[in-house]
Amino acid sequence: MKKFAFEISATPRGTVVTVHGDIGMLETGSFDRELKTVIAARPGLVAMDLSNVGMLGSSAMGMLVAFRREISKGGGKVRLAAVHPLVLEALKRALFHRLFEFYDTVDSALAAPVATA
Protein backbone atom coordinates (compact mmCIF):
# COMPACT_ATOMS: atom_id res chain seq x y z
CA MET A 1 0.00 0.00 0.00
CA LYS A 2 1.32 3.41 -0.99
CA LYS A 3 1.41 6.16 1.64
CA PHE A 4 -1.29 8.81 1.20
CA ALA A 5 -0.20 12.28 0.10
CA PHE A 6 -2.07 15.23 -1.38
CA GLU A 7 -0.61 18.15 -3.35
CA ILE A 8 -2.40 21.29 -4.49
CA SER A 9 -0.90 23.55 -7.13
CA ALA A 10 -2.44 26.57 -8.81
CA THR A 11 -1.80 27.02 -12.52
CA PRO A 12 -3.05 29.73 -14.88
CA ARG A 13 -5.59 27.26 -16.32
CA GLY A 14 -6.85 25.79 -13.04
CA THR A 15 -6.00 24.04 -9.80
CA VAL A 16 -4.21 20.71 -10.00
CA VAL A 17 -4.83 18.30 -7.15
CA THR A 18 -2.42 15.37 -7.16
CA VAL A 19 -3.28 12.44 -4.94
CA HIS A 20 -0.76 9.74 -4.06
CA GLY A 21 -1.43 6.41 -2.38
CA ASP A 22 -4.42 4.26 -1.67
CA ILE A 23 -7.46 5.88 -0.06
CA GLY A 24 -9.09 3.39 2.26
CA MET A 25 -10.82 3.86 5.60
CA LEU A 26 -7.65 4.99 7.38
CA GLU A 27 -7.01 7.77 4.88
CA THR A 28 -10.53 9.19 4.55
CA GLY A 29 -10.11 11.75 7.35
CA SER A 30 -7.01 13.22 5.72
CA PHE A 31 -8.60 13.05 2.28
CA ASP A 32 -11.70 14.90 3.51
CA ARG A 33 -9.63 17.65 5.17
CA GLU A 34 -7.57 18.17 2.02
CA LEU A 35 -10.67 18.33 -0.18
CA LYS A 36 -12.18 20.96 2.12
CA THR A 37 -9.00 23.04 1.73
CA VAL A 38 -9.51 23.03 -2.03
CA ILE A 39 -13.22 23.89 -1.68
CA ALA A 40 -12.35 26.88 0.52
CA ALA A 41 -10.17 28.32 -2.27
CA ARG A 42 -13.21 28.32 -4.62
CA PRO A 43 -11.35 27.24 -7.77
CA GLY A 44 -13.01 27.56 -11.18
CA LEU A 45 -11.49 24.35 -12.48
CA VAL A 46 -9.95 21.41 -10.62
CA ALA A 47 -8.00 18.74 -12.45
CA MET A 48 -7.54 15.83 -10.05
CA ASP A 49 -4.57 13.62 -10.92
CA LEU A 50 -5.35 10.07 -9.75
CA SER A 51 -2.49 8.35 -11.59
CA ASN A 52 -0.82 7.32 -8.33
CA VAL A 53 -3.97 6.06 -6.59
CA GLY A 54 -4.24 2.27 -6.77
CA MET A 55 -7.35 1.90 -4.62
CA LEU A 56 -10.25 4.21 -3.81
CA GLY A 57 -12.64 3.01 -1.12
CA SER A 58 -16.36 3.64 -1.16
CA SER A 59 -16.13 6.37 1.50
CA ALA A 60 -13.54 8.20 -0.60
CA MET A 61 -15.80 7.85 -3.64
CA GLY A 62 -18.59 9.49 -1.68
CA MET A 63 -16.24 12.30 -0.71
CA LEU A 64 -15.40 12.87 -4.38
CA VAL A 65 -19.10 13.22 -5.19
CA ALA A 66 -19.56 15.71 -2.31
CA PHE A 67 -16.41 17.56 -3.44
CA ARG A 68 -17.80 17.88 -6.97
CA ARG A 69 -21.12 19.14 -5.61
CA GLU A 70 -19.42 21.82 -3.48
CA ILE A 71 -17.11 22.98 -6.27
CA SER A 72 -20.12 23.14 -8.63
CA LYS A 73 -22.06 25.30 -6.16
CA GLY A 74 -19.35 27.92 -6.57
CA GLY A 75 -19.55 27.67 -10.36
CA GLY A 76 -16.49 25.44 -10.64
CA LYS A 77 -15.79 22.18 -12.44
CA VAL A 78 -13.96 19.00 -11.37
CA ARG A 79 -12.22 16.78 -13.91
CA LEU A 80 -10.54 13.47 -13.14
CA ALA A 81 -7.25 12.87 -14.92
CA ALA A 82 -4.83 10.01 -15.53
CA VAL A 83 -6.93 7.63 -13.45
CA HIS A 84 -5.22 4.32 -12.69
CA PRO A 85 -6.96 1.56 -14.74
CA LEU A 86 -8.18 -0.39 -11.68
CA VAL A 87 -9.58 2.75 -10.08
CA LEU A 88 -11.14 3.80 -13.39
CA GLU A 89 -12.94 0.47 -13.65
CA ALA A 90 -14.33 0.86 -10.11
CA LEU A 91 -15.46 4.42 -10.82
CA LYS A 92 -17.17 3.38 -14.03
CA ARG A 93 -19.00 0.58 -12.20
CA ALA A 94 -20.14 3.21 -9.70
CA LEU A 95 -21.44 5.31 -12.65
CA PHE A 96 -18.99 8.16 -12.04
CA HIS A 97 -18.84 8.78 -15.79
CA ARG A 98 -22.28 10.35 -15.35
CA LEU A 99 -20.91 12.91 -12.89
CA PHE A 100 -17.32 13.50 -13.92
CA GLU A 101 -15.34 14.08 -17.08
CA PHE A 102 -12.32 11.77 -17.41
CA TYR A 103 -9.11 12.77 -19.20
CA ASP A 104 -5.97 10.82 -20.06
CA THR A 105 -3.66 13.53 -18.72
CA VAL A 106 -3.77 16.51 -16.40
CA ASP A 107 -2.78 18.78 -19.27
CA SER A 108 -5.75 17.61 -21.37
CA ALA A 109 -8.08 18.10 -18.39
CA LEU A 110 -6.86 21.67 -18.00
CA ALA A 111 -6.90 22.43 -21.72
CA ALA A 112 -10.41 21.14 -22.55
CA PRO A 113 -12.98 23.88 -23.04
CA VAL A 114 -15.49 24.43 -20.27
CA ALA A 115 -19.03 23.86 -21.53
CA THR A 116 -21.54 26.57 -20.81
CA ALA A 117 -25.14 25.84 -19.89
N, C-alpha and C positions, 0 to 999 in steps of 0.2 A: 504494500500500500504506500502510495506517495504521500508525503507530508503536505497538508493544506497550506496554500499561500494565495494571496489576493493582491493584485496590483492595479492601480488606477492611474491612467495617464490621459491628460487632455491634449488633443491635437486640434488643428484648425478645422478639421472636418467633423469632429465628434469626440466623445469620450471612449477610450478603450479600456475595458475591464478584462484583465487576464487572470484566469483562475488556474491554479496548479493543484494537483492532488485529487484524491477521491473525496467525495462529499457524502459521507454516511451520517448516521445519528450523532456521532461524536463531534462532527464538524459543523453541524447545522447552526449552532449558536454563533460561531464566528462568521459563518457565511451570511446569516441574517444581519449581523451588525455591519458587515462590510457593504451589503446591499443598501442598507439604510443610509450609509454615508454617501453613496452615489445618489440616492433619491434626494437627499438634502441639497445637493449641488444643482438640482433641476436641469440636467443636461437635455439638449434637444435631440441628440442621437447617441445611443450607446451601442457599441460593437463589443459583444462579449466573446472573447477568445476562449473556447473550451477544448483546445487541442491537447492540453495536458491533463484533462480530467478523464480518468478511466472508468469511473463509476459515479453515478448521480442517484442518490436515494430518493424515495418518494417524497419525503419531507422537503428536500432541497428542490425537487421539481415544483412542489407547491409554492415554495418561496420565489421561484422564478416567475411563476404566474402572477403572484402578488406584486413582485417587482415590476413586471410589465404593466400591470394595471396602474400602479402609482406613477410610473414614468409617463404613461399615456395621459393621466389626469392633468399633468403639467404641459401637455402638448408634445411630449417627446416620443421617441421610437426606440425599441430594443431589437437588435438583430443578433442572431447567434452565428458565430463564425468558427470555421475550422474544427467542427465538432468531431471528436473521436468516433470512429465507426460504431463501436459498441454502445456508446452513449446516444448516438444519433438513432440507432435502431430502437432503443428504449423510448426516446422522445417521440419518435414516429408512432410507436405502439400506443403511446399516451395521447396521441392526436395533437401534439405540439405544433405540427405543421399548419394547423388551423389558426394558431395564435401568433406564431413567430415566423419571420423570414430567416432562412438558412443560407449561408454563404460559404464558399470554399475557403476563403481567406478573410482576414481582418480588413485588408486593403479593399477588397471588393465590397465588403459590408459598408465601409465608410464611403466608397465612391458611388454606390447605387443611388439613383435619384429617390427622393422622398415623395411618395404619392400624396396628392392632395385630395381631400374629400369633396 
